[in-house]
Amino acid sequence: MSREIFYQCVWLLEEIGKVTGMGYELTNIIIFVFLNPALIILFFILWIYERRKYRRFK
């Protein structure tokens, strides 16, 4: 089952690479090296912002 999920994800990355013209490797790098950490940092900043906002109303 995990092998099927892996190959479906690889297929999806290959298709994204074909559509954008970047290829599998560059698509993989952009998603997992740049996009994923950027989203984690963004959500962390939003979480800190909401936490500070909540503390002000207490």
N, C-alpha and C positions, 0 to 999 in steps of 0.2 A: 504494500500500500504506500509506504513512504517513497519507494522507488517511482511509483506512478506519479505521485505529486511532484517529485523532483523533476521528472522528465516533462511534465506539463509546464512547470515553471521555466525550464530551459526553453521549451517551445515558445512560450510567451515572450521571453527575452529575445529570442531569435526573430520573432514576428515584429516586435517593437523595433528591433535593429533594422529590419528590412524596410519597414514603413518610413522610418526617420532617415535611413541611409547611413546610419552610424555603425552598424554591425553589432554582433553579439557582445564582444568584449567591451567596447566603448559604452554600450548601454548598461552593461553590468557595472562598470566603474562609476558611471554617473549616478546610478540608482543607489548603490551600496556604499560608495565612498563619499559622495557629496550630498545627495538628497536625503538619505536616511539620517545621517548625523545632523544635518540642518533642521530637519523636522523635530528631532529629539531636543535640540537646543531651543527651538521655537516653543515647543510645548512646556519646557522647563521654565522659560521666561514668563509665559502666560500663567503657569501655575504659581510662580512667585508673585506676580502682579495681583492675581486673585486672592492669594493668601494675605497680602498686605492690605488690600481693599477690605477684606472681611474683618481684619483686626481693627481697622479704623472705626467700624460700626459697632464693635463690641463695647 
